[in-house]
Amino acid sequence: MEHLLIFIIQILGIGFNVWGKVKELDKLYADDTLEDVFKLFWKTDRITVFISLWIMAAYGLFYFVTLNYAPPSVIGFEYLDLSFFGGALVIGYGGQAIVYKALGKAVDIANKKIDDQK
């Protein structure tokens, strides 16, 4: 059950970050619908979401390994699951932000088009 909750929390973290980028793009493309902006994000930056999913899988594996192979002093920590839940949100949101900063293109493309129109 904890694995599912960690998965959901990470998806929420990734979703929060992606939603922020889509809203930023929506401001730059004021004439387009939100659906068009989402399509632009998906077309140019879907690799960032896929990499975030790999990060999410690695975090789930880390949780599994910790539960099954960590020393009793770690497993006996009263708030172990709670710390992993908080870490899941940070890894989901922060991981997506780092990957987007490294590989994201949609906002750069939008800013370039706006500069070209001036």
C-alpha positions as CSV (number, residue, x, y, z in Angstrom):
1,M,0.0,0.0,0.0
2,E,2.9,2.4,0.8
3,H,4.3,1.8,-2.7
4,L,1.1,2.9,-4.3
5,L,0.9,6.0,-2.1
6,I,4.5,6.9,-2.9
7,F,3.7,6.5,-6.6
8,I,0.6,8.7,-6.4
9,I,2.5,11.4,-4.4
10,Q,5.3,11.4,-7.0
11,I,2.8,11.7,-9.8
12,L,1.2,14.6,-8.0
13,G,4.6,16.3,-7.7
14,I,5.4,15.8,-11.4
15,G,1.9,17.1,-12.3
16,F,2.3,20.2,-10.2
17,N,5.5,21.1,-11.9
18,V,4.2,20.3,-15.4
19,W,1.0,22.3,-14.7
20,G,3.2,25.3,-13.7
21,K,5.1,25.0,-17.0
22,V,1.9,24.7,-19.0
23,K,0.5,27.8,-17.3
24,E,3.7,29.7,-18.1
25,L,3.3,28.6,-21.7
26,D,-0.4,29.6,-21.7
27,K,0.6,33.1,-20.7
28,L,3.0,33.3,-23.6
29,Y,0.5,31.9,-26.1
30,A,-2.5,33.9,-25.0
31,D,-4.4,33.2,-28.2
32,D,-4.2,29.5,-28.0
33,T,-6.4,27.2,-26.0
34,L,-5.1,25.3,-23.0
35,E,-5.4,22.1,-25.1
36,D,-3.1,23.6,-27.8
37,V,-0.6,24.7,-25.1
38,F,-0.7,21.2,-23.6
39,K,0.0,19.7,-27.0
40,L,2.9,22.0,-27.5
41,F,4.4,21.0,-24.1
42,W,3.9,17.3,-24.9
43,K,5.4,17.6,-28.4
44,T,8.5,19.5,-27.3
45,D,9.1,18.3,-23.7
46,R,7.6,14.9,-23.2
47,I,11.1,13.5,-22.7
48,T,11.2,15.4,-19.4
49,V,8.1,13.6,-18.2
50,F,9.6,10.2,-19.3
51,I,12.8,10.9,-17.4
52,S,10.8,11.9,-14.4
53,L,9.0,8.6,-14.6
54,W,12.4,6.8,-14.5
55,I,13.4,8.8,-11.5
56,M,10.1,7.8,-9.9
57,A,10.8,4.1,-10.6
58,A,14.3,4.5,-9.1
59,Y,12.8,6.1,-5.9
60,G,10.3,3.2,-5.6
61,L,13.2,0.7,-6.0
62,F,15.1,2.7,-3.3
63,Y,12.1,2.4,-1.0
64,F,11.8,-1.3,-1.6
65,V,15.5,-1.9,-1.0
66,T,15.4,0.2,2.2
67,L,12.5,-1.8,3.6
68,N,14.0,-5.2,2.8
69,Y,17.7,-4.8,3.2
70,A,18.4,-1.8,5.5
71,P,19.7,-2.4,9.0
72,P,17.2,-2.7,11.8
73,S,18.2,0.8,13.1
74,V,16.9,2.3,9.9
75,I,13.8,0.1,9.5
76,G,12.9,0.8,13.1
77,F,12.7,4.5,12.6
78,E,9.2,5.5,13.6
79,Y,8.6,8.0,10.8
80,L,10.3,6.1,8.0
81,D,7.2,5.8,5.8
82,L,6.3,9.5,6.4
83,S,9.8,10.6,5.4
84,F,9.5,8.6,2.2
85,F,6.1,10.2,1.5
86,G,7.6,13.7,1.9
87,G,10.6,12.6,-0.2
88,A,8.3,11.4,-2.9
89,L,6.7,14.8,-3.3
90,V,10.1,16.5,-3.3
91,I,11.6,13.9,-5.8
92,G,8.5,14.2,-8.0
93,Y,8.3,18.0,-8.1
94,G,12.0,18.7,-7.8
95,G,13.1,16.0,-10.1
96,Q,10.8,17.2,-12.8
97,A,12.0,20.8,-12.3
98,I,15.7,19.7,-12.6
99,V,15.0,17.6,-15.7
100,Y,13.0,20.4,-17.3
101,K,15.7,23.0,-16.6
102,A,18.2,20.7,-18.3
103,L,16.1,19.5,-21.2
104,G,13.0,21.7,-21.5
105,K,12.5,23.5,-24.7
106,A,8.9,24.7,-24.9
107,V,9.3,28.0,-22.9
108,D,12.5,28.8,-24.8
109,I,10.7,28.2,-28.1
110,A,7.8,30.4,-27.0
111,N,10.1,33.2,-25.9
112,K,12.1,33.1,-29.2
113,K,8.9,33.3,-31.2
114,I,7.8,36.4,-29.2
115,D,11.2,38.0,-29.7
116,D,11.0,37.3,-33.4
117,Q,7.6,39.0,-33.6
118,K,9.0,42.2,-32.1
